[in-house]
Each structure stands twice: as structure tokens, then as C-alpha cells.
Amino acid sequence: MKTLLIFIATVAIGVRFNLPRNMLWIAAGVAAGSYCSATYLREWGASSVESAFVGAFLVAMTSELLARRFKVPSPVLSTPGIIPLVPGSLAYRGVIHLVSGREVEGVATATKVVLTAVGIASGLLLASALSRTVLKPVFSIVIPEDEAGPDNDH
């Protein structure tokens, strides 16, 4: 059920960000897939930081591959895909703890939020670096260069 809600919310976010209509469903699928993978990793015992890293990595790699296939910039697909991974409610709880005088809980929660954000950023950066250097030959096999569009780096 949560996956369906993530899918619908990502479509709404895509509409708000003025994504091309044909990319709304693809971006929502990327977001729902990354959310599912992060949720399953948490259920299997991974920390929220680890699951956010893997989810962000999957979003970025999938976005890079699909961006080449559909000839759109990668952030068109990755930005809506990352939003479900952001620990917004956890950050809110951390601020509530700090404001209500429970500083130890607030700082612990804020630290968890910052580490999760670092995990998301690291997953995005690693996937971007890998896709542009190491995996570029693989992408060119999966999606031939004549289909990849005019903005190839030759």
C-alpha cells in the first residue's frame, strides 16, 4: 500500500516540478522501486543510513540509464525519486525534541537525519561518478549511441 502511495505522491511531485508528461510515470516507478528497496533493506536489518544510500544509488543508476534511453536530463528522473527517501518526519521529530527541552534526544535524532542525508548524497554521487566513467561503455552497449541522442560525450 505504501508503495502505491509513494507512486501517487511522486506523480504529484512531478506535476509540481513540471516534468514532461511521458516521464511522470517513469519517475514514479523509479521512486517506488527505490522506496521498496530501502524499506526491504531496513526490514532485513540494515540501518536507515545504509538503506538510504542503496536507495539513492538505485535511483541515480536507474535515472542515468533511463535518461539516456529517453533523451532527458538525469535529474528529471532522479529528483522525484529521491524525495521519498528524505527523512522529513525524523527531522521534524528532532526539532520537536530540541524545542521541548529534550536536547539529548533531539541531538541524537538530528545526527541520524544528517547521516541519512549524507547516505543519500553519497549514493547519488557514487552512482553519477560510476555511470559517467566506469559504466559508460556498458550503457553504450545497452543503449546504442545512435539512439542516445546528440549530447553524448565523444
N, C-alpha and C positions, 0 to 999 in steps of 0.2 A: 504494500500500500504506500509506504514511504517513497518507494522508487517512482511510482506513478505521480505522487505529489511533487517530487523533485523534477520530474519531466515537465509537468504543467507549469511549475514555477519558473523553470528555465525558459520555456517558451515565452512566458510573460516578461522575463528579464530581457530576452532577445528582442521582443517587440519594443520595449522601453529603450533599448540600445540601437534601435533601427537596423537590425540585422536584415540582410536580404531574406525575403520570404522562403526561398528554397533552402536556406541554411538554418532556419529556425528548428526544424525537426532534427537535423543532423546535430546541431549544437546541444539540443535537449537530450538526444541519445548519448552523446559524449558525457554530458553531465550526469545523467542517470547511471551510466556504466561506471564512472569514477566513484560516484557516491556508493554504489553497491560494493565495489571492490574495497573501498575504505571501511565500510561497515562490516563486511565479512572478515577483513583483517583484524578489526577490533574484537569481533566475536571469537576469533581464533587466538587471541591473547596478545596481539600487537598493541603498542601504546598509541595514543592519539597522534603523536608526532610522526611515528612510523607510518601509520595508515594515511595520514595527510600527505606525507612525502610520496608514497606509492600512488595515491590517487592523483596528485598533481602531476607526477611523472607520466601516468597513463593519459591524462588529459592532454598534456603537451605533445606526447608522441603521436597520439591519435590525431590531434589537431594539425600537426605538421604533415602527416601523411594525407589526411583528407583535404588540407589546404592546397596541396599540390594537385590532388585529383580534381578538385572543383574550382581551381584557379581563383582562390580567395586568400586574403591575408590570414595567417595563422591565428592572430588574436580574435578574429571574428568567431572562431570556434572555441578557443581556449578561455577567453574571458568569462562567458556564461558558464563554462564548465567548471571553473574554479570556485565560483561563488558558493555552491553548496558545501564546499569543504571548509569555508571560513568559519572559525569558532565564534560567531557573534554572540550567541546566548551565554557562552562561557565568559566572554569579555564583559558582558553586562553584569553577570553574577559577581565577577571580580570587582567591578566598580561599586556595586551594592555593598559588598563586604567592606570595602575601604570606607565608604561613606557612613556606614552604620557602626564603625568603630572596631570591626574585626579585622585589624590590619594584617595579622599573620595569615588568615585565610585569603584575604584579598591579594596579598603579595604572592602567595602560592598559586592562586588562580591566574593572576596576571602573568606569572612566569610560564605557566602551562600554555597560555594564549600566545605569548611571544614565541615559545619554542614550536608550537604548531604552525605559526605564521612563517617561521624560518624553515620548517619542513616543507611547506607549500612552495616557498620561493626557491628552495634548493631543488625540489623536484622539477619545477618549471625550467630552471637554469640548466640543470643536467640534461634534461631531455632536449632542450634547444641546442645546447652545445653538441650533443651526440648526433642529432639529426642533421646538423649543418656540416659536420666534419666526418665522423666515422660512418654514419648510415646513409650519407648522400648516394654512394654507389648502389646500395640496396634499394633506396627509394627510386632511383632511376631505372632499376630493373622492374620493380613492381608497377611503376607508372612511367612509361617511356617518355623520353624528353620531348618528342614531338607533341605529346599530349599535355606536358607540364606547363606550357604557356611561355610567353615571351620574357618573363622575369627570372630566367634561370641564371645562375652564376657560372658562366663558362670560363 
